[in-house]
Structures are given as structure tokens and as C-alpha cells.
Amino acid sequence: MTNAAADLPILALNSGSSSLKFGLYRVGSSRIEMLLSGEVEAIGAADGKFHARDSRGNPLLSETGAIPGRREAITRVGKLLADAKTPAPSAIGHRIVHGGPKLRTHCLIDDLVLSQLEAATAFAPLHMPPALSVIRFAQAHFPGLPQVACFDTTFHAGLPEVARVLPIPEELRSEGIQRYGFHGLSCESIVRQLAGDLLDRTIIAHLGNGASVTAVKAGKSIDTSMGLTPTGGVIMGTRSGDLDPGVLVYLMREKKFDAARLEELVDHRSGLLGISGVGSDMRHLHEAAASKADARLAIEMFCYSVRKQVAAMGAALGGIDLIVFTGGIGENDVEAREAICDGLAWIGVKLDEARNRSANNPISDPTSRCLVRVLPSEEDEQIARHARELLDG
């Protein structure tokens, strides 16, 4: 246990399939301060990028070149901390997408937790191997430091049975096949930011390369669009979202797809990329939409799928008091927010055009039947906060 009154430097690591976001925070019992942050991009590629900024947003460095693997990425982060003469971290917190059925609360990492994380790889094979490698390399580079696992599934651990249970036989459900939900750290950060402005029936639309919609009742998740894995729910950058199971059966029976080909299809070749044939980045799709019908269709289908989920979560909540947009698309794509909300006019959702374009909260019109806001996803801050709480015992 630590001195609860002391501010502690905490390093937050947020690993993706080919990237590593990081942030060093000074965390007290009631406050948090970002000291520096950055990202390692395109790990394993010849054109990798490593950039960082200080607490004021000023660039500390911006480098381009090959970063062969996560070991090298962790080494570069460690060197940056030393060169910047920041306080040495007291602990390292990791974003973990899926802990499986046995790990549903944020926890200190020990050998047992590592073995349980290994077992959970079957639930999220796209996300877990990179996260595990980052943990191991961080343990090697920062020996003796406490390491903390912060799970995207924790926020949804209390889902009611009607939302959590999948319509499959009990012998399969008993193996942990259920709705877990994801983007939980992002949802936690939204609930924390809203504080006294959190309304009873809130919908959080985390829209980025991965996207989900969550119904929050009195601060608790009661339903969410993603299910067993982060592949389900709304259309995403390269992930299909919800798909008729018969499509997969057809591909197995008629096209002889095995599990690896199915996984490649639904995780890497579908979604906005699959529809458009152009790419998975909404910025590029907007640029291409003027001349490419499939790019326009991809944008329309994305917004359509999100507003269907928003309406569904409204049904789960019995009404909507507040919609919050977050994530890369949710925070920055004015046109997507407008298209999603225009399709919800039938339930009284109305944006103020000028406020939407400037993201000046609330972005809803005064006549709207619910408030609409845009807030940043502060996952890394949540990781640092949880690490501090666990150090305090």
C-alpha cells in the first residue's frame, strides 16, 4: 500500500494491434495531471512513427522509421521518459480489451492473472496477443514496478441477464460465452467527466475505428452493442459488426472458409473498408464520397447502423435524456454526428448546426427532447486512476 496523500507518477499503456499509446500522469487522491503523452504507430512496418507531446501539448519529438516490435516500442518510451527527466513511474497500467469470464475487475498483475489473460486470448485474438507482449516487455524494461490490468469489460460486468445472456444452449453459456461489452474505460471516463451533469438515461456512442453504443442508467451499463467480442454491434472501420450467423455458415459450407479465413474477413476486410473498397478511415471516405458511390454508401451505412443502435438503447432505457458522442469519429466528424441525429428526429433529437460544427456543448438545439454532447474519450487517464487506486489498496 502507498501513502494515499502523495501524488504518484503512473505510466498508462494502451496497446493496439499495431500501435502503442502512452501517457505519464501525476495522480493524487483527488486530482490528476498529464506530464507527457504520445503514440508509437505502425509497429513492425518500415514507416513507423513515434511522437510525443508535453503537458501543454507542445511537441517533444516526432520521428519516422522502422520500429520492429513492441519490445523496441517500450524501450523507446523508457528512453523518452529518461530524456525528458520526468519522475520515474511508480506503476504501469495497461488497457486490456478482454479478461474473459474470470477477470471482470481491474487488478494487479501477477503470475495467476497472466495465465488467465493467456486463456482469455481465445475471446479476443486480435487484441490480446499485443497486450500480453506489452505487459511482458514492460515488466522486463521496468523490473519491480507494479503492473495493473484495466479491462474494457469491467464497466459492463453488471449487465442484467436479459442483456448479458446469449440465446444459445446452457452448456455453451457455462463456458463464458455471453455478452461482455467493450470500450468500458471510455464509458467510465465519460461518466466521470459528466459528474453532476450525468442524466438518468444516457447513451454513449463511442465511434472510432472500433465503435459501440452503450445504454447507461443512473451511471451503470444496462446494455451495449458489442457482445462476446469487439467484432459485434455497429459497422466499424474493418470489422463487420452484427452479421447474420447464416452468412458465416454459408461461407464455411459453400466456400470452405475455416476459422482463420472467417476471422480475417470479419475483423480485417469488412466494415467501412469492405463496403467502400477505399479504406477504413472516415476522413478518406468523406474525400472520396464525391466521386465514389461505394464510399458514400459506407458512410450512410455506418450512420444508419449507429442510429439504429441508439434507438435500441433508448428502448432499453425507456427513453433518452442525453446522448454523448466520443471516440475519433464521434469527437471530430461533424457530418457523421449530423447524419446520425437527423435520423433520430422522430424521437425529438435535434442538433444546433453552429454548436455541432464547433463542438460547443451542448450541441443540441434548445428544442431537442434530449441533450447531445461531445466529450473526449480519456481512457488513459482512467487507467492511471485505477492503477493509483489499486496501489492504495
C-alpha positions, 0 to 999 in steps of 0.5 A: 500500500502507498501513502494515499496523500502523495501524488504518484507518477503512473505510466498508462499503456494502451496497446493496439494491434499495431500501435502503442499509446502512452501517457505519464500522469501525476495522480493524487487522491483527488486530482490528476495531471498529464506530464507527457503523452504520445503514440508509437504507430505502425509497429513492425512496418518500415514507416513507423512513427513515434511522437510525443507531446508535453503537458501543454501539448507542445511537441517533444519529438516526432520521428519516422522509421522502422520500429520492429516490435513492441519490445523496441516500442517500450524501450523507446518510451523508457528512453523518452521518459529518461530524456525528458527527466520526468519522475520515474513511474511508480506503476504501469497500467495497461488497457486490456480489451478482454479478461474473459469470464474470470477477470471482470475487475481491474487488478494487479498483475501477477503470475495467476492473472497472466495465465488467465489473460493467456486463456482469455486470448481465445475471446479476443485474438486480435487484441490480446496477443499485443497486450500480453507482449506489452505487459511482458516487455514492460515488466522486463524494461521496468523490473519491480514496478507494479503492473495493473490490468484495466479491462474494457469489460469491467464497466459492463460486468453488471449487465442484467441477464436479459442483456448479458445472456446469449440465446444459445444452449446452457452448456455453451453459456457455462463456458463464458460465452455471453455478452461482455461489452467493450470500450468500458474505460471510455464509458467510465471516463465519460461518466466521470467527466459528466459528474453532476451533469450525468442524466438518468438515461444516457447513451454513449456512442463511442465511434472510432475505428472500433465503435459501440453504443452503450445504454447507461442508467443512473451511471451503470451499463444496462446494455451495449452493442458489442457482445462476446467480442469487439467484432459485434454491434455497429459497422466499424472501420474493418470489422463487420459488426452484427452479421447474420450467423447464416452468412458465416455458415454459408461461407464455411459450407459453400466456400470452405472458409475455416476459422482463420479465413472467417476471422480475417474477413470479419475483423480485417476486410469488412466494415467501412473498408469492405463496403467502400473498397477505399479504406477504413478511415472516415476522413478518406471516405468523406474525400472520396464520397464525391466521386465514389458511390461505394464510399458514400454508401459506407458512410450512410451505412455506418450512420444508419447502423449507429442510429439504429443502435441508439434507438435500441438503447433508448428502448432499453432505457425507456427513453433518452435524456442525453446522448454523448458522442466520443471516440475519433469519429464521434469527437471530430466528424461533424457530418457523421454526428449530423447524419446520425441525429437527423435520423433520430428526429422522430424521437425529438433529437435535434442538433444546433448546426453552429454548436455541432460544427464547433463542438460547443456543448451542448450541441443540441438545439434548445428544442431537442427532447434530449441533450447531445454532447461531445466529450473526449474519450480519456481512457488513459487517464482512467487507467492511471486512476485505477492503477493509483487506486489499486496501489492504495489498496 
